[in-house]
């Protein structure tokens, strides 16, 4: 079946040869697609200081460009998060790559803030389509190991976001640093299309109505799983908080870190910006069990974020690195635990739609607080705003940790 047939949700007129890939190959493809798209969405992180100087935009306008990506991603998850259930995982991922290619081209050629915003919007739409499709594909391929499907989903996502700033910083050493990274990235996307286009697609899990198939693609109201119950809202709260930290590290943190480290060396700035996300990704490989894992993770997240402005006051790069690593590890452990609890309780037929809803609430953390932080920088300056932001995140982490501890102790008494 061709991609066009899948997108039309109609059976092919004749059989077509396709690469009947193994489960392992399909797992790798699903993970690589979402990782690559997230790498591209975050290539610009160490380039924002350059773009500010080149285009004459302010810190607040940087947060506007960053938030355009998040807002589009959130809206996209609501509108297209369920598409892969009807058109198939392969077709949804192919379409996501095509949109991502367009986004990279527009952003790389941007000569004004509106073009930056348009490029970011296209990137957000691409990631939105791929998020539901890739997580659902991993769940389909590991039906008896949903815990590992969740682990691979978070590892691929956090790893892609973490790698973006590092790769962007390295590629920015090439000539024309604000455009070359996106040109090379576009070639990678073209290469990624080849195995997907030859792949023998599996049927969509929900067949569309033959008389009016496109009705199945209409936007749907967000779905909250009754089976997941409190776990869903706990995961949403932890996700919102942790992605507020991610939003900061991917937008204004490069400027803050560059000032603290006293350098404008973009690979180093990209590496510092990626520490939180890299630590979060690596924490997916750690095995931690027990009633108090979420409490420990949230406490580590709050402490790590609280130490970031302390590192700024002391001009200590070492303390900054330790703070970022601690915050990332704590976030990864806490979010993985609550995310996995939701994934285990969700019915397979609703997985794509419910996980997309969870990501909607989670990604809002990368938009609303970050825009507020950008406005605060305009009023009170970067250092004071970062200190206030860190205080709010630390307090919220402590409150969530206390709630998690209370529930753990209560369940222990019941048992």
CORJO-V473317 format. One record per helix or strand of 2 or more residues. SS is the DSSP state (a for helix, b for strand). FROM is the first residue (numbers start at 1). TO is the last residue. Records with the same first field share a line. If there is no record, write none. Layout:
SS: FROM-TO / FROM-TO
This chain:
a: 3-8 / 23-41 / 45-55 / 59-80 / 83-87 / 89-108 / 113-141 / 146-171 / 180-198 / 213-217 / 230-251 / 253-261 / 266-283 / 293-314 / 317-345 / 348-366 / 368-380 / 382-414
